[in-house]
Amino acid sequence: MAETIRILGIDPGSRITGFGIVEQSGFDLNFVACGVVKSTPTLAMEERLKEIYQGIRAVINQHNPQHAAIEQVFVAKNPNAAIKLGQARGVLLLAVSQASIPLREFSPKAVKQAVVGYGQAGKGQIQQAVRALLKLSSSPSSDAADALAIAMCCANHLAVSRATDRRSS
């Protein structure tokens, strides 16, 4: 019987951070939870980062993932937005690291290819693919769907790694 692994996917944002959790057993994936961590836009940036950190730590404490994955930084047109996204990613990386959870990073293109089969897929396509693949009754928000897609991408990579390790043993 295949080991069950719980994976946390994180779609970082300075206003809204998506999270998605799946369980993998062999090549089977099951939905566990998804949602968003929101920061209060009227607060100072350091307080917003604290909210993001505390929110993702609460998710980690509640769901106890064994692996985590986060989307890599993409090139933003607005330098100020890129800096804020980088700061949010930093506190998210810290939260995962403090929980001693192995972390993988994936490019947006790799995530889209893993879930939709097309590296330029739009938000709606990701939501539809996540809903279909995880057999959800409704589509999650775009941020939560992106996070689930990141977790699913990680699951695919972990399954391939385990299969390759077994063959070379």
Biotite code that builds the C-alpha atoms (Angstrom):
import biotite.structure as struc

atoms = struc.array([
    struc.Atom([0.000, 0.000, 0.000], chain_id="A", res_id=1, res_name="MET", atom_name="CA", element="C"),
    struc.Atom([1.313, 3.445, -0.943], chain_id="A", res_id=2, res_name="ALA", atom_name="CA", element="C"),
    struc.Atom([2.314, 5.954, 1.702], chain_id="A", res_id=3, res_name="GLU", atom_name="CA", element="C"),
    struc.Atom([-0.010, 8.947, 2.058], chain_id="A", res_id=4, res_name="THR", atom_name="CA", element="C"),
    struc.Atom([1.718, 12.317, 1.853], chain_id="A", res_id=5, res_name="ILE", atom_name="CA", element="C"),
    struc.Atom([0.102, 15.653, 2.666], chain_id="A", res_id=6, res_name="ARG", atom_name="CA", element="C"),
    struc.Atom([1.292, 18.580, 0.533], chain_id="A", res_id=7, res_name="ILE", atom_name="CA", element="C"),
    struc.Atom([0.759, 22.303, 1.085], chain_id="A", res_id=8, res_name="LEU", atom_name="CA", element="C"),
    struc.Atom([0.750, 24.547, -1.978], chain_id="A", res_id=9, res_name="GLY", atom_name="CA", element="C"),
    struc.Atom([1.232, 28.285, -1.510], chain_id="A", res_id=10, res_name="ILE", atom_name="CA", element="C"),
    struc.Atom([0.395, 31.040, -3.983], chain_id="A", res_id=11, res_name="ASP", atom_name="CA", element="C"),
    struc.Atom([2.123, 34.053, -2.423], chain_id="A", res_id=12, res_name="PRO", atom_name="CA", element="C"),
    struc.Atom([0.654, 37.525, -2.388], chain_id="A", res_id=13, res_name="GLY", atom_name="CA", element="C"),
    struc.Atom([1.049, 40.653, -0.286], chain_id="A", res_id=14, res_name="SER", atom_name="CA", element="C"),
    struc.Atom([-2.737, 41.129, -0.103], chain_id="A", res_id=15, res_name="ARG", atom_name="CA", element="C"),
    struc.Atom([-4.055, 37.615, -0.625], chain_id="A", res_id=16, res_name="ILE", atom_name="CA", element="C"),
    struc.Atom([-2.037, 34.417, -0.223], chain_id="A", res_id=17, res_name="THR", atom_name="CA", element="C"),
    struc.Atom([-3.698, 31.277, -1.483], chain_id="A", res_id=18, res_name="GLY", atom_name="CA", element="C"),
    struc.Atom([-3.179, 27.901, 0.156], chain_id="A", res_id=19, res_name="PHE", atom_name="CA", element="C"),
    struc.Atom([-4.180, 24.452, -0.987], chain_id="A", res_id=20, res_name="GLY", atom_name="CA", element="C"),
    struc.Atom([-3.646, 21.075, 0.604], chain_id="A", res_id=21, res_name="ILE", atom_name="CA", element="C"),
    struc.Atom([-3.809, 17.712, -1.117], chain_id="A", res_id=22, res_name="VAL", atom_name="CA", element="C"),
    struc.Atom([-3.047, 14.176, -0.024], chain_id="A", res_id=23, res_name="GLU", atom_name="CA", element="C"),
    struc.Atom([-1.181, 11.881, -2.351], chain_id="A", res_id=24, res_name="GLN", atom_name="CA", element="C"),
    struc.Atom([-1.210, 8.117, -2.187], chain_id="A", res_id=25, res_name="SER", atom_name="CA", element="C"),
    struc.Atom([0.787, 6.674, -5.064], chain_id="A", res_id=26, res_name="GLY", atom_name="CA", element="C"),
    struc.Atom([-0.463, 8.633, -8.069], chain_id="A", res_id=27, res_name="PHE", atom_name="CA", element="C"),
    struc.Atom([-3.900, 9.311, -6.498], chain_id="A", res_id=28, res_name="ASP", atom_name="CA", element="C"),
    struc.Atom([-4.621, 12.833, -5.283], chain_id="A", res_id=29, res_name="LEU", atom_name="CA", element="C"),
    struc.Atom([-7.315, 13.855, -2.840], chain_id="A", res_id=30, res_name="ASN", atom_name="CA", element="C"),
    struc.Atom([-8.459, 17.312, -1.816], chain_id="A", res_id=31, res_name="PHE", atom_name="CA", element="C"),
    struc.Atom([-7.976, 18.218, 1.846], chain_id="A", res_id=32, res_name="VAL", atom_name="CA", element="C"),
    struc.Atom([-8.491, 21.983, 2.142], chain_id="A", res_id=33, res_name="ALA", atom_name="CA", element="C"),
    struc.Atom([-7.973, 25.307, 0.454], chain_id="A", res_id=34, res_name="CYS", atom_name="CA", element="C"),
    struc.Atom([-8.480, 28.963, 1.156], chain_id="A", res_id=35, res_name="GLY", atom_name="CA", element="C"),
    struc.Atom([-6.753, 32.289, 1.469], chain_id="A", res_id=36, res_name="VAL", atom_name="CA", element="C"),
    struc.Atom([-4.833, 34.265, 4.037], chain_id="A", res_id=37, res_name="VAL", atom_name="CA", element="C"),
    struc.Atom([-5.693, 37.951, 3.699], chain_id="A", res_id=38, res_name="LYS", atom_name="CA", element="C"),
    struc.Atom([-3.719, 40.863, 5.025], chain_id="A", res_id=39, res_name="SER", atom_name="CA", element="C"),
    struc.Atom([-5.386, 44.106, 6.068], chain_id="A", res_id=40, res_name="THR", atom_name="CA", element="C"),
    struc.Atom([-4.597, 46.710, 3.371], chain_id="A", res_id=41, res_name="PRO", atom_name="CA", element="C"),
    struc.Atom([-4.816, 49.645, 5.810], chain_id="A", res_id=42, res_name="THR", atom_name="CA", element="C"),
    struc.Atom([-2.067, 48.288, 8.065], chain_id="A", res_id=43, res_name="LEU", atom_name="CA", element="C"),
    struc.Atom([1.631, 49.061, 7.764], chain_id="A", res_id=44, res_name="ALA", atom_name="CA", element="C"),
    struc.Atom([3.548, 46.548, 5.644], chain_id="A", res_id=45, res_name="MET", atom_name="CA", element="C"),
    struc.Atom([5.281, 44.961, 8.644], chain_id="A", res_id=46, res_name="GLU", atom_name="CA", element="C"),
    struc.Atom([1.887, 44.268, 10.226], chain_id="A", res_id=47, res_name="GLU", atom_name="CA", element="C"),
    struc.Atom([0.528, 42.841, 6.969], chain_id="A", res_id=48, res_name="ARG", atom_name="CA", element="C"),
    struc.Atom([3.564, 40.529, 6.748], chain_id="A", res_id=49, res_name="LEU", atom_name="CA", element="C"),
    struc.Atom([2.897, 39.433, 10.327], chain_id="A", res_id=50, res_name="LYS", atom_name="CA", element="C"),
    struc.Atom([-0.705, 38.567, 9.363], chain_id="A", res_id=51, res_name="GLU", atom_name="CA", element="C"),
    struc.Atom([0.507, 36.521, 6.380], chain_id="A", res_id=52, res_name="ILE", atom_name="CA", element="C"),
    struc.Atom([3.067, 34.705, 8.534], chain_id="A", res_id=53, res_name="TYR", atom_name="CA", element="C"),
    struc.Atom([0.585, 33.948, 11.309], chain_id="A", res_id=54, res_name="GLN", atom_name="CA", element="C"),
    struc.Atom([-2.073, 32.870, 8.837], chain_id="A", res_id=55, res_name="GLY", atom_name="CA", element="C"),
    struc.Atom([0.126, 30.348, 7.035], chain_id="A", res_id=56, res_name="ILE", atom_name="CA", element="C"),
    struc.Atom([1.501, 29.058, 10.367], chain_id="A", res_id=57, res_name="ARG", atom_name="CA", element="C"),
    struc.Atom([-2.091, 28.422, 11.480], chain_id="A", res_id=58, res_name="ALA", atom_name="CA", element="C"),
    struc.Atom([-2.713, 26.458, 8.260], chain_id="A", res_id=59, res_name="VAL", atom_name="CA", element="C"),
    struc.Atom([0.477, 24.444, 8.828], chain_id="A", res_id=60, res_name="ILE", atom_name="CA", element="C"),
    struc.Atom([-0.443, 23.746, 12.464], chain_id="A", res_id=61, res_name="ASN", atom_name="CA", element="C"),
    struc.Atom([-3.974, 22.682, 11.546], chain_id="A", res_id=62, res_name="GLN", atom_name="CA", element="C"),
    struc.Atom([-3.120, 20.421, 8.584], chain_id="A", res_id=63, res_name="HIS", atom_name="CA", element="C"),
    struc.Atom([0.421, 19.140, 9.327], chain_id="A", res_id=64, res_name="ASN", atom_name="CA", element="C"),
    struc.Atom([1.755, 18.887, 5.767], chain_id="A", res_id=65, res_name="PRO", atom_name="CA", element="C"),
    struc.Atom([4.851, 16.754, 5.140], chain_id="A", res_id=66, res_name="GLN", atom_name="CA", element="C"),
    struc.Atom([5.854, 18.732, 2.022], chain_id="A", res_id=67, res_name="HIS", atom_name="CA", element="C"),
    struc.Atom([5.284, 22.260, 0.783], chain_id="A", res_id=68, res_name="ALA", atom_name="CA", element="C"),
    struc.Atom([5.576, 24.013, -2.549], chain_id="A", res_id=69, res_name="ALA", atom_name="CA", element="C"),
    struc.Atom([5.523, 27.679, -3.473], chain_id="A", res_id=70, res_name="ILE", atom_name="CA", element="C"),
    struc.Atom([5.379, 29.529, -6.737], chain_id="A", res_id=71, res_name="GLU", atom_name="CA", element="C"),
    struc.Atom([8.623, 31.163, -7.833], chain_id="A", res_id=72, res_name="GLN", atom_name="CA", element="C"),
    struc.Atom([8.746, 34.908, -8.282], chain_id="A", res_id=73, res_name="VAL", atom_name="CA", element="C"),
    struc.Atom([7.788, 36.066, -11.732], chain_id="A", res_id=74, res_name="PHE", atom_name="CA", element="C"),
    struc.Atom([8.975, 39.288, -13.303], chain_id="A", res_id=75, res_name="VAL", atom_name="CA", element="C"),
    struc.Atom([6.551, 42.030, -12.329], chain_id="A", res_id=76, res_name="ALA", atom_name="CA", element="C"),
    struc.Atom([6.034, 45.196, -14.332], chain_id="A", res_id=77, res_name="LYS", atom_name="CA", element="C"),
    struc.Atom([5.654, 47.264, -11.160], chain_id="A", res_id=78, res_name="ASN", atom_name="CA", element="C"),
    struc.Atom([8.879, 47.273, -9.065], chain_id="A", res_id=79, res_name="PRO", atom_name="CA", element="C"),
    struc.Atom([6.992, 48.245, -5.878], chain_id="A", res_id=80, res_name="ASN", atom_name="CA", element="C"),
    struc.Atom([4.609, 45.301, -6.315], chain_id="A", res_id=81, res_name="ALA", atom_name="CA", element="C"),
    struc.Atom([7.572, 42.985, -6.922], chain_id="A", res_id=82, res_name="ALA", atom_name="CA", element="C"),
    struc.Atom([9.218, 44.126, -3.682], chain_id="A", res_id=83, res_name="ILE", atom_name="CA", element="C"),
    struc.Atom([6.015, 43.548, -1.689], chain_id="A", res_id=84, res_name="LYS", atom_name="CA", element="C"),
    struc.Atom([5.584, 40.110, -3.263], chain_id="A", res_id=85, res_name="LEU", atom_name="CA", element="C"),
    struc.Atom([9.190, 39.283, -2.400], chain_id="A", res_id=86, res_name="GLY", atom_name="CA", element="C"),
    struc.Atom([8.609, 40.320, 1.206], chain_id="A", res_id=87, res_name="GLN", atom_name="CA", element="C"),
    struc.Atom([5.481, 38.152, 1.417], chain_id="A", res_id=88, res_name="ALA", atom_name="CA", element="C"),
    struc.Atom([7.364, 35.207, -0.081], chain_id="A", res_id=89, res_name="ARG", atom_name="CA", element="C"),
    struc.Atom([10.083, 35.739, 2.513], chain_id="A", res_id=90, res_name="GLY", atom_name="CA", element="C"),
    struc.Atom([7.753, 35.381, 5.479], chain_id="A", res_id=91, res_name="VAL", atom_name="CA", element="C"),
    struc.Atom([6.074, 32.377, 3.832], chain_id="A", res_id=92, res_name="LEU", atom_name="CA", element="C"),
    struc.Atom([9.458, 30.695, 3.289], chain_id="A", res_id=93, res_name="LEU", atom_name="CA", element="C"),
    struc.Atom([10.319, 31.421, 6.918], chain_id="A", res_id=94, res_name="LEU", atom_name="CA", element="C"),
    struc.Atom([7.048, 29.897, 8.174], chain_id="A", res_id=95, res_name="ALA", atom_name="CA", element="C"),
    struc.Atom([7.628, 26.695, 6.190], chain_id="A", res_id=96, res_name="VAL", atom_name="CA", element="C"),
    struc.Atom([11.282, 26.523, 7.230], chain_id="A", res_id=97, res_name="SER", atom_name="CA", element="C"),
    struc.Atom([10.468, 27.001, 10.923], chain_id="A", res_id=98, res_name="GLN", atom_name="CA", element="C"),
    struc.Atom([8.042, 24.079, 10.664], chain_id="A", res_id=99, res_name="ALA", atom_name="CA", element="C"),
    struc.Atom([10.893, 21.965, 9.179], chain_id="A", res_id=100, res_name="SER", atom_name="CA", element="C"),
    struc.Atom([8.858, 21.120, 6.078], chain_id="A", res_id=101, res_name="ILE", atom_name="CA", element="C"),
    struc.Atom([10.785, 20.297, 2.880], chain_id="A", res_id=102, res_name="PRO", atom_name="CA", element="C"),
    struc.Atom([9.993, 22.987, 0.300], chain_id="A", res_id=103, res_name="LEU", atom_name="CA", element="C"),
    struc.Atom([10.037, 22.939, -3.488], chain_id="A", res_id=104, res_name="ARG", atom_name="CA", element="C"),
    struc.Atom([9.646, 25.932, -5.767], chain_id="A", res_id=105, res_name="GLU", atom_name="CA", element="C"),
    struc.Atom([7.967, 25.827, -9.173], chain_id="A", res_id=106, res_name="PHE", atom_name="CA", element="C"),
    struc.Atom([7.666, 28.374, -11.946], chain_id="A", res_id=107, res_name="SER", atom_name="CA", element="C"),
    struc.Atom([4.158, 29.493, -12.917], chain_id="A", res_id=108, res_name="PRO", atom_name="CA", element="C"),
    struc.Atom([4.704, 27.841, -16.326], chain_id="A", res_id=109, res_name="LYS", atom_name="CA", element="C"),
    struc.Atom([5.645, 24.475, -14.750], chain_id="A", res_id=110, res_name="ALA", atom_name="CA", element="C"),
    struc.Atom([2.540, 24.576, -12.535], chain_id="A", res_id=111, res_name="VAL", atom_name="CA", element="C"),
    struc.Atom([0.264, 25.347, -15.487], chain_id="A", res_id=112, res_name="LYS", atom_name="CA", element="C"),
    struc.Atom([1.833, 22.584, -17.584], chain_id="A", res_id=113, res_name="GLN", atom_name="CA", element="C"),
    struc.Atom([1.453, 20.051, -14.757], chain_id="A", res_id=114, res_name="ALA", atom_name="CA", element="C"),
    struc.Atom([-2.224, 20.791, -14.145], chain_id="A", res_id=115, res_name="VAL", atom_name="CA", element="C"),
    struc.Atom([-3.635, 22.128, -17.424], chain_id="A", res_id=116, res_name="VAL", atom_name="CA", element="C"),
    struc.Atom([-1.071, 20.791, -19.895], chain_id="A", res_id=117, res_name="GLY", atom_name="CA", element="C"),
    struc.Atom([-0.442, 24.278, -21.284], chain_id="A", res_id=118, res_name="TYR", atom_name="CA", element="C"),
    struc.Atom([2.145, 26.686, -19.839], chain_id="A", res_id=119, res_name="GLY", atom_name="CA", element="C"),
    struc.Atom([0.203, 29.804, -20.828], chain_id="A", res_id=120, res_name="GLN", atom_name="CA", element="C"),
    struc.Atom([-3.125, 28.741, -19.275], chain_id="A", res_id=121, res_name="ALA", atom_name="CA", element="C"),
    struc.Atom([-5.319, 31.434, -17.755], chain_id="A", res_id=122, res_name="GLY", atom_name="CA", element="C"),
    struc.Atom([-6.770, 31.631, -14.247], chain_id="A", res_id=123, res_name="LYS", atom_name="CA", element="C"),
    struc.Atom([-10.127, 30.233, -15.375], chain_id="A", res_id=124, res_name="GLY", atom_name="CA", element="C"),
    struc.Atom([-8.482, 27.235, -17.025], chain_id="A", res_id=125, res_name="GLN", atom_name="CA", element="C"),
    struc.Atom([-6.540, 26.497, -13.839], chain_id="A", res_id=126, res_name="ILE", atom_name="CA", element="C"),
    struc.Atom([-9.717, 26.721, -11.752], chain_id="A", res_id=127, res_name="GLN", atom_name="CA", element="C"),
    struc.Atom([-11.555, 24.320, -14.106], chain_id="A", res_id=128, res_name="GLN", atom_name="CA", element="C"),
    struc.Atom([-8.661, 21.846, -14.213], chain_id="A", res_id=129, res_name="ALA", atom_name="CA", element="C"),
    struc.Atom([-8.251, 21.839, -10.421], chain_id="A", res_id=130, res_name="VAL", atom_name="CA", element="C"),
    struc.Atom([-11.994, 21.360, -9.954], chain_id="A", res_id=131, res_name="ARG", atom_name="CA", element="C"),
    struc.Atom([-12.079, 18.448, -12.413], chain_id="A", res_id=132, res_name="ALA", atom_name="CA", element="C"),
    struc.Atom([-8.880, 16.712, -11.273], chain_id="A", res_id=133, res_name="LEU", atom_name="CA", element="C"),
    struc.Atom([-9.762, 16.905, -7.577], chain_id="A", res_id=134, res_name="LEU", atom_name="CA", element="C"),
    struc.Atom([-13.463, 16.168, -8.223], chain_id="A", res_id=135, res_name="LYS", atom_name="CA", element="C"),
    struc.Atom([-14.650, 19.312, -6.411], chain_id="A", res_id=136, res_name="LEU", atom_name="CA", element="C"),
    struc.Atom([-18.319, 20.304, -6.462], chain_id="A", res_id=137, res_name="SER", atom_name="CA", element="C"),
    struc.Atom([-17.433, 23.944, -7.175], chain_id="A", res_id=138, res_name="SER", atom_name="CA", element="C"),
    struc.Atom([-14.429, 25.937, -8.283], chain_id="A", res_id=139, res_name="SER", atom_name="CA", element="C"),
    struc.Atom([-12.227, 27.414, -5.559], chain_id="A", res_id=140, res_name="PRO", atom_name="CA", element="C"),
    struc.Atom([-11.247, 31.100, -5.722], chain_id="A", res_id=141, res_name="SER", atom_name="CA", element="C"),
    struc.Atom([-8.463, 31.812, -8.213], chain_id="A", res_id=142, res_name="SER", atom_name="CA", element="C"),
    struc.Atom([-5.864, 32.230, -5.431], chain_id="A", res_id=143, res_name="ASP", atom_name="CA", element="C"),
    struc.Atom([-6.876, 28.958, -3.736], chain_id="A", res_id=144, res_name="ALA", atom_name="CA", element="C"),
    struc.Atom([-7.019, 27.173, -7.124], chain_id="A", res_id=145, res_name="ALA", atom_name="CA", element="C"),
    struc.Atom([-3.503, 28.396, -7.948], chain_id="A", res_id=146, res_name="ASP", atom_name="CA", element="C"),
    struc.Atom([-2.281, 27.089, -4.581], chain_id="A", res_id=147, res_name="ALA", atom_name="CA", element="C"),
    struc.Atom([-3.955, 23.714, -5.166], chain_id="A", res_id=148, res_name="LEU", atom_name="CA", element="C"),
    struc.Atom([-2.326, 23.604, -8.616], chain_id="A", res_id=149, res_name="ALA", atom_name="CA", element="C"),
    struc.Atom([1.073, 24.263, -6.992], chain_id="A", res_id=150, res_name="ILE", atom_name="CA", element="C"),
    struc.Atom([0.452, 21.419, -4.511], chain_id="A", res_id=151, res_name="ALA", atom_name="CA", element="C"),
    struc.Atom([-0.615, 19.140, -7.387], chain_id="A", res_id=152, res_name="MET", atom_name="CA", element="C"),
    struc.Atom([2.518, 20.020, -9.364], chain_id="A", res_id=153, res_name="CYS", atom_name="CA", element="C"),
    struc.Atom([4.618, 19.135, -6.321], chain_id="A", res_id=154, res_name="CYS", atom_name="CA", element="C"),
    struc.Atom([2.711, 15.856, -5.930], chain_id="A", res_id=155, res_name="ALA", atom_name="CA", element="C"),
    struc.Atom([3.509, 14.938, -9.538], chain_id="A", res_id=156, res_name="ASN", atom_name="CA", element="C"),
    struc.Atom([7.209, 15.635, -8.984], chain_id="A", res_id=157, res_name="HIS", atom_name="CA", element="C"),
    struc.Atom([7.273, 13.647, -5.737], chain_id="A", res_id=158, res_name="LEU", atom_name="CA", element="C"),
    struc.Atom([5.548, 10.651, -7.359], chain_id="A", res_id=159, res_name="ALA", atom_name="CA", element="C"),
    struc.Atom([7.993, 10.653, -10.266], chain_id="A", res_id=160, res_name="VAL", atom_name="CA", element="C"),
    struc.Atom([10.941, 10.962, -7.854], chain_id="A", res_id=161, res_name="SER", atom_name="CA", element="C"),
    struc.Atom([9.714, 7.992, -5.801], chain_id="A", res_id=162, res_name="ARG", atom_name="CA", element="C"),
    struc.Atom([9.148, 5.900, -8.935], chain_id="A", res_id=163, res_name="ALA", atom_name="CA", element="C"),
    struc.Atom([12.619, 6.753, -10.227], chain_id="A", res_id=164, res_name="THR", atom_name="CA", element="C"),
    struc.Atom([14.181, 5.943, -6.847], chain_id="A", res_id=165, res_name="ASP", atom_name="CA", element="C"),
    struc.Atom([12.452, 2.536, -6.781], chain_id="A", res_id=166, res_name="ARG", atom_name="CA", element="C"),
    struc.Atom([13.687, 1.689, -10.284], chain_id="A", res_id=167, res_name="ARG", atom_name="CA", element="C"),
    struc.Atom([17.302, 2.581, -9.467], chain_id="A", res_id=168, res_name="SER", atom_name="CA", element="C"),
    struc.Atom([17.300, 0.572, -6.208], chain_id="A", res_id=169, res_name="SER", atom_name="CA", element="C"),
])
